Amino acid sequence: MSNDVESVERVIAAPSEKIFALLADASKHRTFDGSGTVRHASKAPARLGLGSTFGMGMRIGLPYSMKNTVVEYEENRRIAWQPRPAYPLITRLIGGRIWRYELEPVEGGTRVRESWDISQEQVKALMEPMRGITRRNMAKTLERIEQLVT
């Protein structure tokens, strides 16, 4: 992993297929979001796949919207999407991070790794101060995923 990637992982006592089904359903993202910022999905297919696009209504103080594209996909093993602001002028400053989930069957269930990859972020310096809170939120996300699938 490079310095541009923060990851957390957790072994969850559930099959990878069940966890992946949750991750591949954009309408469910609010149920496991550990940051509390995800509000609702829009224009999302019933099941995400490589190249799928979907909107996400967000809120940190004020509401805002993101456009997401699934950029990595391996059924029941890996899914990642790249959000960009829905507002063209803001995309010059932020956008390009990748949220990635990797699932590995292990004894007792599935190792789930969530990563926050800022290697393609527009201005990395704007994201750097968010590392600590992002790691904590990802740990909460994995805890919520576990609650939903077990």
N, C-alpha and C positions, 0 to 999 in steps of 0.2 A: 504494500500500500504506500502511496506517496503522501507527502505532507498536505496534499490537497484533499485527502479523504479521511473522514472520521467514521468509525464503525463501532457498533455495539452488537453483541450476539447473545442468544439465549436458547437453551434446549427446551423445546415445547413438546409435551407428551401428546402429540397428534400427528397424523400422517401429513406428508408434504402436500398431498392433493387437497386436503381440507384447508390448509393454510393458504395455499396458492389461490384457491377459489375465492377466498376473502380478498386477497390482494388484487386479483384480476377483476374485481367488481368495484368500479369507481364510486358507485352509489353507496358503498359501505365504508369508504375511507374515513368519513367523519366518526364512525363508531370506534375506530382504533387509533385515531390521531392523538398522540400524547402531548402535542403542543397546545391543543385547544383552539387552533386557528382555522381549521377546516370547517366550512359550513355546509356546502352542498356541491354535488357534481352536476354538470349540465352538458348536454350534447355528447353523452358518453354511450358507447355501445354496451350491450348487455354484458359482454365479456371482453376485456382488453386483449389485444394482440399486438404484435410488432407493427409499428406505424400508426396504431390507433391514436386518435386525438380526443381530448375531452377538456371541458372547462371546469374550473373549481372556484367556487365562491369562498373567499377567505375573510378573516377579520383579525386585525391586530390594532385595536383602538378604533380604526375606521375600516369599513368594508372595502375590499378590492377583489379583483378577479385575476386568475392565472389561466393561461392556455398550456396544456400539457401534451406531450407527444411520447408515446412508448418507444424507447430507443434500444432496449435490450429485452429479449424474450426467449425463454426456454421453458416450455411447459413443465410445471411443477418443480422447477429448479431456480429460475431467475426471472425477475421482471424489474425494469427500471424505467422511470419516466423523467422527462426534462421539462420543468415548468418555465414559462416566460410570462412576464406581465402582459395583460391584455391591452395595455396602453402603450402605443408605439414609442413615444418620447422616453418613457421610463426604461425601455429595453436597452438604451445606451448605457445605463448605469448598473442595472441588475438583471439577472436572468441568465440561465445556462447551467445552473447546478443540476445535479442528477440525484434523484432518490432511488436507491437500488435495494432490492431484497434478494438474498441468495438463500436457498433452502437445501439442506443436506441431510438425507436420512442418516440417523445415528441410533445407537442402542438407546431405547427409551423414548424415541420420538424423532424430532426434526430439529437440527441446529438451524436457527434463523439468524441471519446477519443482515442488519440494516445499515446502509452506508449513505453518507452525505458527501457527495463528490463535487468539489467546487473547481475542478480543473478547467472547466469550460465557462466558468462564471465571467461576466463582463468585466467587473472590477473586483478582483479577489479581496482587496484591502477592505472593502465594505462588509464582506462576509466574515473575515477573520475574528472580529469580536464576538461573533455568535457561536463559536465552537463549543464552549462549555454548556450553554443552555441547549444547544442542539443535541449534544450527547445525552443530557438528562432527559430531554423530550423523546429521543429515540428509545431510551431505556423504558420510558413510560409506554411508548407505542408497543414495544414487544410484550410488555406485561398485559396490555389490553388485548393484543392479539391472542395471547395465551388464554385469557379469560373468555374470549369469544369462541374459541375452537375446542376447549376442553370441558 
